[in-house]
Amino acid sequence: MLTTGPRGTKDILPDLSSHWRYIESIARDICNRSVYQEIRTPIFEHTELFLRGIGETTDIVEKEMYTFIDRGKRSITLRPENTAAVVRSYLEHKLYADLQPSKLYYIGPMFRYDRPQAGRYRQFHQFGVEAIGAKGPVIDAEIISLAVLFFRKLGLNELMLYINSVGCPKCRPVYRTQLKDFFHEKLSFLCEDCQSRFERNPMRILDCKNDKCAEISNNAPHMVESLCEDCSTHFSQLKQLLTAAQIDYIINPRLVRGLDYYTKTAFEIQYPPLGAQSAVCGGGRYDGLVAECGGQPTPGIGFAIGLERVLLALEKQKLLPEVNTAIDVFVAPLIGAAQAMAFGLLVKLREQGVTCDMDYMERSLKAQMKYANKYPAKYVALIGEDEIAQGKVMFKNMATGEQQLTDSKDIIRMIKEGMEK
């Protein structure tokens, strides 16, 4: 039906848009104070970017991408995440020539063909942060602290931060062998997806949401026990930095995240009251992604926060601000001949920064006053036959009921004076 949106999409109606603006304003304020600059990448990219960047063995690439052939016979994909796109932009526009690290953030829609459920849609929105160019654990700690600060500023509690190290190309092959040895005799009990992952990327088995696979992998060896000296030192220093910042964390050795580009630090923030879909933030280090996308080996780290899930969490804790539809002035033309004068006043008020509206439906005086109260409006500027003849406006204070005939040239001054009292 044309009156129904595609499955997995949701309209953000006017009465909820203020909640989105509130969350986005918190995100922008935190990033601005931490000297992260906004980047806006295209909603679609060449499919190859995600095949190489995210990894062909991931669920996103194998099952969830919206991919199509355009009229130029090119394979195009709606972005399922934005880190790969940010890295592509970083390389294309030579941001590496600027002061490093490049500290960037974005807010926008992503697309994945997934089963719709509470807080999870096929078009969803993310607030994400990326820092490209720094390799030390201090930038890891900063990225994590920004995510934590975002949730703190929103007033959310009951949040749990999980961290892990997924190693690097030097130590991961050793761990890969250990995992394959562990899962070899259990392979027939794993789900079909995990059986496929066994040869291609056995670490992804640890990320499987299938209950049977999760149970089997409970006793699997931990990556943190196989870290090389560099990864071990990096992880140890990260923990010290988080402790210094008074950020509580839990080490989760099963946390590998769902994207192939992660190295060393991986982290996730969960809000347990959301149930099975409790993850509200995920991120980690991706030191090999820039090179995979065609650049020089360059370290990077970032996170992404699902805004729909954040909204659900804020609703559960009753932390969303009340919607404020109040306006300063409602201009009420009482006869048809007053519309021109009313509209002229309306435009002048708006030019002077006054929030105002007027009647467009030729309502009666009683209906207009009722309409003004619904906003509510602080003042009403009434213009009828007498006001037109005298070139004046009847200015009414809706709180006190006081009204006075005022020269139209002075209406802006009077409104501002009244607003300042």
Contacts in CASP RR format, 6 or more apart in sequence:
PFRMAT RR
TARGET T0000
AUTHOR 0000-0000-0000
METHOD contacts of the structure
MODEL  1
MLTTGPRGTKDILPDLSSHWRYIESIARDICNRSVYQEIRTPIFEHTELF
LRGIGETTDIVEKEMYTFIDRGKRSITLRPENTAAVVRSYLEHKLYADLQ
PSKLYYIGPMFRYDRPQAGRYRQFHQFGVEAIGAKGPVIDAEIISLAVLF
FRKLGLNELMLYINSVGCPKCRPVYRTQLKDFFHEKLSFLCEDCQSRFER
NPMRILDCKNDKCAEISNNAPHMVESLCEDCSTHFSQLKQLLTAAQIDYI
INPRLVRGLDYYTKTAFEIQYPPLGAQSAVCGGGRYDGLVAECGGQPTPG
IGFAIGLERVLLALEKQKLLPEVNTAIDVFVAPLIGAAQAMAFGLLVKLR
EQGVTCDMDYMERSLKAQMKYANKYPAKYVALIGEDEIAQGKVMFKNMAT
GEQQLTDSKDIIRMIKEGMEK
5 11 0 8 1.000
6 122 0 8 1.000
7 116 0 8 1.000
7 122 0 8 1.000
8 116 0 8 1.000
8 121 0 8 1.000
8 122 0 8 1.000
8 123 0 8 1.000
9 121 0 8 1.000
9 122 0 8 1.000
9 123 0 8 1.000
10 121 0 8 1.000
10 123 0 8 1.000
10 308 0 8 1.000
12 20 0 8 1.000
15 323 0 8 1.000
18 321 0 8 1.000
18 323 0 8 1.000
18 324 0 8 1.000
19 311 0 8 1.000
19 314 0 8 1.000
19 320 0 8 1.000
19 321 0 8 1.000
19 323 0 8 1.000
20 125 0 8 1.000
20 307 0 8 1.000
20 311 0 8 1.000
22 320 0 8 1.000
22 321 0 8 1.000
23 127 0 8 1.000
23 154 0 8 1.000
23 307 0 8 1.000
23 310 0 8 1.000
23 311 0 8 1.000
23 314 0 8 1.000
24 107 0 8 1.000
24 127 0 8 1.000
24 307 0 8 1.000
26 150 0 8 1.000
26 153 0 8 1.000
26 154 0 8 1.000
27 105 0 8 1.000
27 107 0 8 1.000
27 127 0 8 1.000
27 150 0 8 1.000
27 305 0 8 1.000
28 38 0 8 1.000
28 105 0 8 1.000
28 107 0 8 1.000
29 153 0 8 1.000
30 146 0 8 1.000
30 149 0 8 1.000
30 150 0 8 1.000
30 153 0 8 1.000
31 37 0 8 1.000
31 38 0 8 1.000
31 105 0 8 1.000
31 129 0 8 1.000
31 146 0 8 1.000
34 103 0 8 1.000
34 142 0 8 1.000
34 146 0 8 1.000
35 103 0 8 1.000
36 103 0 8 1.000
36 104 0 8 1.000
36 105 0 8 1.000
36 129 0 8 1.000
36 131 0 8 1.000
36 146 0 8 1.000
37 103 0 8 1.000
37 104 0 8 1.000
37 105 0 8 1.000
38 104 0 8 1.000
38 105 0 8 1.000
38 106 0 8 1.000
38 107 0 8 1.000
39 86 0 8 1.000
39 89 0 8 1.000
39 104 0 8 1.000
39 105 0 8 1.000
39 106 0 8 1.000
40 106 0 8 1.000
41 79 0 8 1.000
41 82 0 8 1.000
41 85 0 8 1.000
41 86 0 8 1.000
41 88 0 8 1.000
41 89 0 8 1.000
41 106 0 8 1.000
42 79 0 8 1.000
42 85 0 8 1.000
43 78 0 8 1.000
43 79 0 8 1.000
43 109 0 8 1.000
43 111 0 8 1.000
44 76 0 8 1.000
44 77 0 8 1.000
44 78 0 8 1.000
44 79 0 8 1.000
45 76 0 8 1.000
45 77 0 8 1.000
45 79 0 8 1.000
45 84 0 8 1.000
45 85 0 8 1.000
45 88 0 8 1.000
46 74 0 8 1.000
46 75 0 8 1.000
46 76 0 8 1.000
46 77 0 8 1.000
47 65 0 8 1.000
47 67 0 8 1.000
47 75 0 8 1.000
47 76 0 8 1.000
47 77 0 8 1.000
48 75 0 8 1.000
49 77 0 8 1.000
49 84 0 8 1.000
49 85 0 8 1.000
49 88 0 8 1.000
49 293 0 8 1.000
50 60 0 8 1.000
50 61 0 8 1.000
50 65 0 8 1.000
50 77 0 8 1.000
50 79 0 8 1.000
50 80 0 8 1.000
50 81 0 8 1.000
50 84 0 8 1.000
51 61 0 8 1.000
52 84 0 8 1.000
52 292 0 8 1.000
52 293 0 8 1.000
53 84 0 8 1.000
53 87 0 8 1.000
53 260 0 8 1.000
53 261 0 8 1.000
53 289 0 8 1.000
53 292 0 8 1.000
53 293 0 8 1.000
54 60 0 8 1.000
54 61 0 8 1.000
54 80 0 8 1.000
54 81 0 8 1.000
54 84 0 8 1.000
54 259 0 8 1.000
54 260 0 8 1.000
54 261 0 8 1.000
55 61 0 8 1.000
55 259 0 8 1.000
55 260 0 8 1.000
55 261 0 8 1.000
56 62 0 8 1.000
57 196 0 8 1.000
57 197 0 8 1.000
57 200 0 8 1.000
57 201 0 8 1.000
57 204 0 8 1.000
57 260 0 8 1.000
58 204 0 8 1.000
58 258 0 8 1.000
58 259 0 8 1.000
58 260 0 8 1.000
59 193 0 8 1.000
59 258 0 8 1.000
60 80 0 8 1.000
60 81 0 8 1.000
60 112 0 8 1.000
60 258 0 8 1.000
60 259 0 8 1.000
63 113 0 8 1.000
64 80 0 8 1.000
64 112 0 8 1.000
64 113 0 8 1.000
64 114 0 8 1.000
65 77 0 8 1.000
65 78 0 8 1.000
65 80 0 8 1.000
65 112 0 8 1.000
65 113 0 8 1.000
66 77 0 8 1.000
66 78 0 8 1.000
66 80 0 8 1.000
66 111 0 8 1.000
66 112 0 8 1.000
66 113 0 8 1.000
67 75 0 8 1.000
67 76 0 8 1.000
67 77 0 8 1.000
67 78 0 8 1.000
68 75 0 8 1.000
68 76 0 8 1.000
68 77 0 8 1.000
69 75 0 8 1.000
69 76 0 8 1.000
70 76 0 8 1.000
78 110 0 8 1.000
78 111 0 8 1.000
79 85 0 8 1.000
79 110 0 8 1.000
79 111 0 8 1.000
80 110 0 8 1.000
80 111 0 8 1.000
80 112 0 8 1.000
81 110 0 8 1.000
81 126 0 8 1.000
81 259 0 8 1.000
81 304 0 8 1.000
82 106 0 8 1.000
82 108 0 8 1.000
82 110 0 8 1.000
82 126 0 8 1.000
82 128 0 8 1.000
82 304 0 8 1.000
83 130 0 8 1.000
83 259 0 8 1.000
83 261 0 8 1.000
83 286 0 8 1.000
83 289 0 8 1.000
83 302 0 8 1.000
83 304 0 8 1.000
84 261 0 8 1.000
84 289 0 8 1.000
84 293 0 8 1.000
86 104 0 8 1.000
86 106 0 8 1.000
86 130 0 8 1.000
86 132 0 8 1.000
87 130 0 8 1.000
87 132 0 8 1.000
87 286 0 8 1.000
87 289 0 8 1.000
87 290 0 8 1.000
87 293 0 8 1.000
88 293 0 8 1.000
89 95 0 8 1.000
90 96 0 8 1.000
90 102 0 8 1.000
90 104 0 8 1.000
90 132 0 8 1.000
90 290 0 8 1.000
91 290 0 8 1.000
91 293 0 8 1.000
91 294 0 8 1.000
91 295 0 8 1.000
95 102 0 8 1.000
95 132 0 8 1.000
96 102 0 8 1.000
96 132 0 8 1.000
96 133 0 8 1.000
96 296 0 8 1.000
96 298 0 8 1.000
100 132 0 8 1.000
100 133 0 8 1.000
100 134 0 8 1.000
101 131 0 8 1.000
101 132 0 8 1.000
101 133 0 8 1.000
101 134 0 8 1.000
101 139 0 8 1.000
101 300 0 8 1.000
102 130 0 8 1.000
102 131 0 8 1.000
102 132 0 8 1.000
102 133 0 8 1.000
103 129 0 8 1.000
103 130 0 8 1.000
103 131 0 8 1.000
104 129 0 8 1.000
104 130 0 8 1.000
104 131 0 8 1.000
104 132 0 8 1.000
105 127 0 8 1.000
105 128 0 8 1.000
105 129 0 8 1.000
105 130 0 8 1.000
106 126 0 8 1.000
106 127 0 8 1.000
106 128 0 8 1.000
106 130 0 8 1.000
107 125 0 8 1.000
107 126 0 8 1.000
107 127 0 8 1.000
107 128 0 8 1.000
107 307 0 8 1.000
108 125 0 8 1.000
108 126 0 8 1.000
108 127 0 8 1.000
109 123 0 8 1.000
109 124 0 8 1.000
109 125 0 8 1.000
110 123 0 8 1.000
110 124 0 8 1.000
110 125 0 8 1.000
110 126 0 8 1.000
111 122 0 8 1.000
111 123 0 8 1.000
111 124 0 8 1.000
112 122 0 8 1.000
112 124 0 8 1.000
113 122 0 8 1.000
114 120 0 8 1.000
114 122 0 8 1.000
116 122 0 8 1.000
117 277 0 8 1.000
118 274 0 8 1.000
118 277 0 8 1.000
118 312 0 8 1.000
119 274 0 8 1.000
119 277 0 8 1.000
119 308 0 8 1.000
119 309 0 8 1.000
119 311 0 8 1.000
119 312 0 8 1.000
120 277 0 8 1.000
120 308 0 8 1.000
120 309 0 8 1.000
121 308 0 8 1.000
124 306 0 8 1.000
124 307 0 8 1.000
124 308 0 8 1.000
125 306 0 8 1.000
125 307 0 8 1.000
125 308 0 8 1.000
126 304 0 8 1.000
126 305 0 8 1.000
126 306 0 8 1.000
126 307 0 8 1.000
127 150 0 8 1.000
127 304 0 8 1.000
127 305 0 8 1.000
127 306 0 8 1.000
127 307 0 8 1.000
128 302 0 8 1.000
128 303 0 8 1.000
128 304 0 8 1.000
128 305 0 8 1.000
129 143 0 8 1.000
129 146 0 8 1.000
129 147 0 8 1.000
129 302 0 8 1.000
129 303 0 8 1.000
130 300 0 8 1.000
130 301 0 8 1.000
130 302 0 8 1.000
131 139 0 8 1.000
131 142 0 8 1.000
131 143 0 8 1.000
131 300 0 8 1.000
131 301 0 8 1.000
131 302 0 8 1.000
132 290 0 8 1.000
132 298 0 8 1.000
132 299 0 8 1.000
132 300 0 8 1.000
133 298 0 8 1.000
133 299 0 8 1.000
133 300 0 8 1.000
134 299 0 8 1.000
134 300 0 8 1.000
134 301 0 8 1.000
135 287 0 8 1.000
135 299 0 8 1.000
135 300 0 8 1.000
136 234 0 8 1.000
136 237 0 8 1.000
136 299 0 8 1.000
137 234 0 8 1.000
137 235 0 8 1.000
137 237 0 8 1.000
137 238 0 8 1.000
137 241 0 8 1.000
137 265 0 8 1.000
138 241 0 8 1.000
139 300 0 8 1.000
139 301 0 8 1.000
140 234 0 8 1.000
140 238 0 8 1.000
140 241 0 8 1.000
140 264 0 8 1.000
140 265 0 8 1.000
140 284 0 8 1.000
140 285 0 8 1.000
140 301 0 8 1.000
141 238 0 8 1.000
141 241 0 8 1.000
141 242 0 8 1.000
141 245 0 8 1.000
143 283 0 8 1.000
143 284 0 8 1.000
143 301 0 8 1.000
143 302 0 8 1.000
143 303 0 8 1.000
144 161 0 8 1.000
144 163 0 8 1.000
144 242 0 8 1.000
144 247 0 8 1.000
144 267 0 8 1.000
144 303 0 8 1.000
145 242 0 8 1.000
145 245 0 8 1.000
145 247 0 8 1.000
146 303 0 8 1.000
147 269 0 8 1.000
147 281 0 8 1.000
147 282 0 8 1.000
147 303 0 8 1.000
147 305 0 8 1.000
148 159 0 8 1.000
148 161 0 8 1.000
148 247 0 8 1.000
148 269 0 8 1.000
150 305 0 8 1.000
151 159 0 8 1.000
151 269 0 8 1.000
151 280 0 8 1.000
151 281 0 8 1.000
151 310 0 8 1.000
154 310 0 8 1.000
154 314 0 8 1.000
154 319 0 8 1.000
155 317 0 8 1.000
155 319 0 8 1.000
156 271 0 8 1.000
156 310 0 8 1.000
156 313 0 8 1.000
156 314 0 8 1.000
156 317 0 8 1.000
156 319 0 8 1.000
157 317 0 8 1.000
158 271 0 8 1.000
158 272 0 8 1.000
158 273 0 8 1.000
158 317 0 8 1.000
159 269 0 8 1.000
159 270 0 8 1.000
159 271 0 8 1.000
159 280 0 8 1.000
160 250 0 8 1.000
160 269 0 8 1.000
160 270 0 8 1.000
160 271 0 8 1.000
160 272 0 8 1.000
161 247 0 8 1.000
161 248 0 8 1.000
161 249 0 8 1.000
161 250 0 8 1.000
161 267 0 8 1.000
161 268 0 8 1.000
161 269 0 8 1.000
162 249 0 8 1.000
162 250 0 8 1.000
162 251 0 8 1.000
162 252 0 8 1.000
162 255 0 8 1.000
162 267 0 8 1.000
162 268 0 8 1.000
162 269 0 8 1.000
162 270 0 8 1.000
163 238 0 8 1.000
163 239 0 8 1.000
163 242 0 8 1.000
163 249 0 8 1.000
163 250 0 8 1.000
163 251 0 8 1.000
163 252 0 8 1.000
163 255 0 8 1.000
163 265 0 8 1.000
163 266 0 8 1.000
163 267 0 8 1.000
164 223 0 8 1.000
164 224 0 8 1.000
164 251 0 8 1.000
164 252 0 8 1.000
164 253 0 8 1.000
164 254 0 8 1.000
164 255 0 8 1.000
164 256 0 8 1.000
164 265 0 8 1.000
164 266 0 8 1.000
164 267 0 8 1.000
165 223 0 8 1.000
165 224 0 8 1.000
165 227 0 8 1.000
165 231 0 8 1.000
165 232 0 8 1.000
165 234 0 8 1.000
165 235 0 8 1.000
165 264 0 8 1.000
165 265 0 8 1.000
165 266 0 8 1.000
166 172 0 8 1.000
166 203 0 8 1.000
166 223 0 8 1.000
166 256 0 8 1.000
166 257 0 8 1.000
166 262 0 8 1.000
166 263 0 8 1.000
166 264 0 8 1.000
166 266 0 8 1.000
167 175 0 8 1.000
167 223 0 8 1.000
167 227 0 8 1.000
167 228 0 8 1.000
167 231 0 8 1.000
167 263 0 8 1.000
167 264 0 8 1.000
168 228 0 8 1.000
168 230 0 8 1.000
168 231 0 8 1.000
168 263 0 8 1.000
168 264 0 8 1.000
168 287 0 8 1.000
169 263 0 8 1.000
170 228 0 8 1.000
170 230 0 8 1.000
170 231 0 8 1.000
171 226 0 8 1.000
171 227 0 8 1.000
171 228 0 8 1.000
171 231 0 8 1.000
172 203 0 8 1.000
172 223 0 8 1.000
174 226 0 8 1.000
175 203 0 8 1.000
175 221 0 8 1.000
175 223 0 8 1.000
175 226 0 8 1.000
176 202 0 8 1.000
176 203 0 8 1.000
178 221 0 8 1.000
178 226 0 8 1.000
179 202 0 8 1.000
179 203 0 8 1.000
179 205 0 8 1.000
179 206 0 8 1.000
179 220 0 8 1.000
179 221 0 8 1.000
180 198 0 8 1.000
180 202 0 8 1.000
182 219 0 8 1.000
182 220 0 8 1.000
182 221 0 8 1.000
183 190 0 8 1.000
183 198 0 8 1.000
183 202 0 8 1.000
183 205 0 8 1.000
183 216 0 8 1.000
183 217 0 8 1.000
183 220 0 8 1.000
186 216 0 8 1.000
187 195 0 8 1.000
187 198 0 8 1.000
188 195 0 8 1.000
189 212 0 8 1.000
189 216 0 8 1.000
190 198 0 8 1.000
190 205 0 8 1.000
190 208 0 8 1.000
190 212 0 8 1.000
190 213 0 8 1.000
190 216 0 8 1.000
191 208 0 8 1.000
191 210 0 8 1.000
191 212 0 8 1.000
191 213 0 8 1.000
193 208 0 8 1.000
193 210 0 8 1.000
194 204 0 8 1.000
194 205 0 8 1.000
194 208 0 8 1.000
194 210 0 8 1.000
194 213 0 8 1.000
197 204 0 8 1.000
197 205 0 8 1.000
197 208 0 8 1.000
198 205 0 8 1.000
201 260 0 8 1.000
203 223 0 8 1.000
203 256 0 8 1.000
204 256 0 8 1.000
204 258 0 8 1.000
205 213 0 8 1.000
205 217 0 8 1.000
205 220 0 8 1.000
206 217 0 8 1.000
206 220 0 8 1.000
206 254 0 8 1.000
206 256 0 8 1.000
207 254 0 8 1.000
207 256 0 8 1.000
207 257 0 8 1.000
207 258 0 8 1.000
208 214 0 8 1.000
208 217 0 8 1.000
217 254 0 8 1.000
220 254 0 8 1.000
222 253 0 8 1.000
223 253 0 8 1.000
223 256 0 8 1.000
224 232 0 8 1.000
224 235 0 8 1.000
224 251 0 8 1.000
224 253 0 8 1.000
227 235 0 8 1.000
231 264 0 8 1.000
234 264 0 8 1.000
234 265 0 8 1.000
235 264 0 8 1.000
235 265 0 8 1.000
238 265 0 8 1.000
239 249 0 8 1.000
242 249 0 8 1.000
249 267 0 8 1.000
252 268 0 8 1.000
255 266 0 8 1.000
255 267 0 8 1.000
255 268 0 8 1.000
256 262 0 8 1.000
256 266 0 8 1.000
257 266 0 8 1.000
257 268 0 8 1.000
257 282 0 8 1.000
257 283 0 8 1.000
257 284 0 8 1.000
259 286 0 8 1.000
261 286 0 8 1.000
261 288 0 8 1.000
261 289 0 8 1.000
261 292 0 8 1.000
262 283 0 8 1.000
262 284 0 8 1.000
262 285 0 8 1.000
262 286 0 8 1.000
263 285 0 8 1.000
263 286 0 8 1.000
263 287 0 8 1.000
263 288 0 8 1.000
264 284 0 8 1.000
264 285 0 8 1.000
264 287 0 8 1.000
265 284 0 8 1.000
265 285 0 8 1.000
265 301 0 8 1.000
266 283 0 8 1.000
266 284 0 8 1.000
266 285 0 8 1.000
267 282 0 8 1.000
267 283 0 8 1.000
267 284 0 8 1.000
267 303 0 8 1.000
268 279 0 8 1.000
268 281 0 8 1.000
268 282 0 8 1.000
268 283 0 8 1.000
269 279 0 8 1.000
269 280 0 8 1.000
269 281 0 8 1.000
269 282 0 8 1.000
270 278 0 8 1.000
270 279 0 8 1.000
270 280 0 8 1.000
271 278 0 8 1.000
271 280 0 8 1.000
271 309 0 8 1.000
271 313 0 8 1.000
272 278 0 8 1.000
273 313 0 8 1.000
273 316 0 8 1.000
274 280 0 8 1.000
274 309 0 8 1.000
274 312 0 8 1.000
274 313 0 8 1.000
274 316 0 8 1.000
277 309 0 8 1.000
279 309 0 8 1.000
280 305 0 8 1.000
280 306 0 8 1.000
280 309 0 8 1.000
280 310 0 8 1.000
280 313 0 8 1.000
281 303 0 8 1.000
281 304 0 8 1.000
281 305 0 8 1.000
281 306 0 8 1.000
282 303 0 8 1.000
282 304 0 8 1.000
282 305 0 8 1.000
283 301 0 8 1.000
283 302 0 8 1.000
283 303 0 8 1.000
283 304 0 8 1.000
284 301 0 8 1.000
284 302 0 8 1.000
284 303 0 8 1.000
285 299 0 8 1.000
285 300 0 8 1.000
285 301 0 8 1.000
285 302 0 8 1.000
286 300 0 8 1.000
286 301 0 8 1.000
286 302 0 8 1.000
287 297 0 8 1.000
287 298 0 8 1.000
287 299 0 8 1.000
287 300 0 8 1.000
288 297 0 8 1.000
288 298 0 8 1.000
288 299 0 8 1.000
289 300 0 8 1.000
290 296 0 8 1.000
290 297 0 8 1.000
290 298 0 8 1.000
290 300 0 8 1.000
291 297 0 8 1.000
291 298 0 8 1.000
311 320 0 8 1.000
314 320 0 8 1.000
325 375 0 8 1.000
326 375 0 8 1.000
326 376 0 8 1.000
326 377 0 8 1.000
326 378 0 8 1.000
327 355 0 8 1.000
327 356 0 8 1.000
327 357 0 8 1.000
327 375 0 8 1.000
327 376 0 8 1.000
327 377 0 8 1.000
327 378 0 8 1.000
328 349 0 8 1.000
328 354 0 8 1.000
328 355 0 8 1.000
328 356 0 8 1.000
328 377 0 8 1.000
328 378 0 8 1.000
328 379 0 8 1.000
328 415 0 8 1.000
328 419 0 8 1.000
329 349 0 8 1.000
329 354 0 8 1.000
329 355 0 8 1.000
329 356 0 8 1.000
329 377 0 8 1.000
329 378 0 8 1.000
329 379 0 8 1.000
329 380 0 8 1.000
329 381 0 8 1.000
329 415 0 8 1.000
330 356 0 8 1.000
330 357 0 8 1.000
330 358 0 8 1.000
330 359 0 8 1.000
330 368 0 8 1.000
330 371 0 8 1.000
330 372 0 8 1.000
330 375 0 8 1.000
330 377 0 8 1.000
330 379 0 8 1.000
330 380 0 8 1.000
330 381 0 8 1.000
331 342 0 8 1.000
331 345 0 8 1.000
331 346 0 8 1.000
331 349 0 8 1.000
331 356 0 8 1.000
331 357 0 8 1.000
331 358 0 8 1.000
331 359 0 8 1.000
331 380 0 8 1.000
331 381 0 8 1.000
331 383 0 8 1.000
332 342 0 8 1.000
332 358 0 8 1.000
332 359 0 8 1.000
332 365 0 8 1.000
332 368 0 8 1.000
332 369 0 8 1.000
332 372 0 8 1.000
332 380 0 8 1.000
332 381 0 8 1.000
332 382 0 8 1.000
332 383 0 8 1.000
333 339 0 8 1.000
333 341 0 8 1.000
333 342 0 8 1.000
333 358 0 8 1.000
333 359 0 8 1.000
333 383 0 8 1.000
333 384 0 8 1.000
334 365 0 8 1.000
334 368 0 8 1.000
334 382 0 8 1.000
334 383 0 8 1.000
334 384 0 8 1.000
334 385 0 8 1.000
335 384 0 8 1.000
335 385 0 8 1.000
336 362 0 8 1.000
337 385 0 8 1.000
337 388 0 8 1.000
338 383 0 8 1.000
338 384 0 8 1.000
338 385 0 8 1.000
338 387 0 8 1.000
338 388 0 8 1.000
341 383 0 8 1.000
341 387 0 8 1.000
341 388 0 8 1.000
341 391 0 8 1.000
341 408 0 8 1.000
342 358 0 8 1.000
342 359 0 8 1.000
342 381 0 8 1.000
342 383 0 8 1.000
343 358 0 8 1.000
345 381 0 8 1.000
345 383 0 8 1.000
345 393 0 8 1.000
345 408 0 8 1.000
345 411 0 8 1.000
346 356 0 8 1.000
346 357 0 8 1.000
346 358 0 8 1.000
348 412 0 8 1.000
349 356 0 8 1.000
349 411 0 8 1.000
349 412 0 8 1.000
349 415 0 8 1.000
350 356 0 8 1.000
352 412 0 8 1.000
352 416 0 8 1.000
354 412 0 8 1.000
354 415 0 8 1.000
354 416 0 8 1.000
357 375 0 8 1.000
357 377 0 8 1.000
359 368 0 8 1.000
359 371 0 8 1.000
363 371 0 8 1.000
365 382 0 8 1.000
368 380 0 8 1.000
369 380 0 8 1.000
372 380 0 8 1.000
372 398 0 8 1.000
373 398 0 8 1.000
376 398 0 8 1.000
377 398 0 8 1.000
378 397 0 8 1.000
378 398 0 8 1.000
378 399 0 8 1.000
378 419 0 8 1.000
379 395 0 8 1.000
379 396 0 8 1.000
379 397 0 8 1.000
379 398 0 8 1.000
379 415 0 8 1.000
379 418 0 8 1.000
380 395 0 8 1.000
380 396 0 8 1.000
380 398 0 8 1.000
381 393 0 8 1.000
381 394 0 8 1.000
381 395 0 8 1.000
381 396 0 8 1.000
381 411 0 8 1.000
382 393 0 8 1.000
382 394 0 8 1.000
382 395 0 8 1.000
382 396 0 8 1.000
382 403 0 8 1.000
383 393 0 8 1.000
383 394 0 8 1.000
384 394 0 8 1.000
387 393 0 8 1.000
387 394 0 8 1.000
387 405 0 8 1.000
390 405 0 8 1.000
391 407 0 8 1.000
391 408 0 8 1.000
392 405 0 8 1.000
392 406 0 8 1.000
392 407 0 8 1.000
392 408 0 8 1.000
393 405 0 8 1.000
393 406 0 8 1.000
393 407 0 8 1.000
393 408 0 8 1.000
393 411 0 8 1.000
394 403 0 8 1.000
394 404 0 8 1.000
394 405 0 8 1.000
394 406 0 8 1.000
395 403 0 8 1.000
395 404 0 8 1.000
395 405 0 8 1.000
395 406 0 8 1.000
395 411 0 8 1.000
395 414 0 8 1.000
395 415 0 8 1.000
396 402 0 8 1.000
396 403 0 8 1.000
397 403 0 8 1.000
397 418 0 8 1.000
406 414 0 8 1.000
END
